[in-house]
Amino acid sequence: MAQIVLDNVTKLFGHVAAVNEVNLKIHDGEFFALLGPSGCGKTTTLRMIAGLETPTTGSIFINQRDVTELPPRVRDVAMVFQDYALYPHMTLLDNIGYPLKVRGVGHGELRARVTEAARSLNIDHLLDRRPSQLSGGQQQRAAVARAIVHHAQVFLFDEPLSNLDAKLRVEARGFLKYLQHELGVTTIYVTHDQAEAMALADRIAIMDQGRVIQVGAPLEVYRRPQTVFVAGFLGSPPMNLLTGRIDLAKKQILINCVGLSFEGFPCWNDLVQQAGDGEGLILGVRPEHITLYPEQTDFAFPGDVYVTQPLGAESLVNLQVGDEAVSVRLFTDEPPRLSGRIWIRPDPERIFFYRSSGELIATASS
Ligand code: ATP
């Protein structure tokens, strides 16, 4: 088991800062997710921890040992790649046993340990097959078995479930979480899928353009996104983000010229203190924190329904508010029959206010 520290790590490829001044401390035994859109620097960060890339500046420590310049084989990390990277000409037994073979483990012990790892992943009946004779899900489990077979002190997973179909993916997710808890091995998991990061990780680092934007436990980050970027990345569908501005004289926020009166509004004073008259704002409201009304009511503004999506236990309603699209989640298995103009009321206790530049100013619940 291991603690991992990234101290001001930057990686340049030519003029591109793939990773930019990243500081992270990953605790012993933690399941830690690196989450962000394509190209934000997740894989490069993981490859530097594995020793497959060297930072341009900054240092990496595993259990207080500076490993920045050390080759992968002395770091005792096991990495699972997105494409599994199994050797096509080898059987599953040889593929999974490869890390043991290169460490000089004898044939009898190797077979026993491979069989044990394969059994825990339910692929022990496939050990004589080659990768081309396996399904994607079986190959993925073989890659995980190869990572766990030699009891490394760190697991590094780079989108290991991305090639699986939706059902298998949810199953494999549950299995990985169970396995990590059983083994207690420090694990870093790269994904662009926010649901996967939320479901698996003890903590998540959200990255954008090479930088870490926010780190925290999944629900902590979900409940209090510090920037518009994080707000718009977590949740499915993500938070609605509406542009507006403050009108102090009228005690109103103007959203796309639609006035939202703020008489008695919980964080109005905070907002006025921190943002000036006429200042541009972004209002964040999660789809599940909006109520729909057939007529004008307090603290509501008009929108036009353009589609409803029944999803089984819940339904999504898509509306147009001025020139902005808004989604509303209704927890009902009865698809709503909605069309035309309706009124939408965000829960005043659940609105997030961000500056136009993206930082959080205030929330009603703070
Ligand atoms: P994805 O989810 O698409 O795998 P990512 O978040 O893992 O993306 P990286 O693969 O770390 O992102 O890439 C970060 C940035 O660095 C990207 O702009 C990418 O084009 C660039 N990059 C990565 N590897 C190299 C390389 N070997 N040479 C040049 N640029 C690179």
Residues whose N, C-alpha, C, O or C-beta is under 5 A from the ligand:
A	BS01	ATP	F13 A18 P37 S38 G39 C40 G41 K42 T43 T44 H192
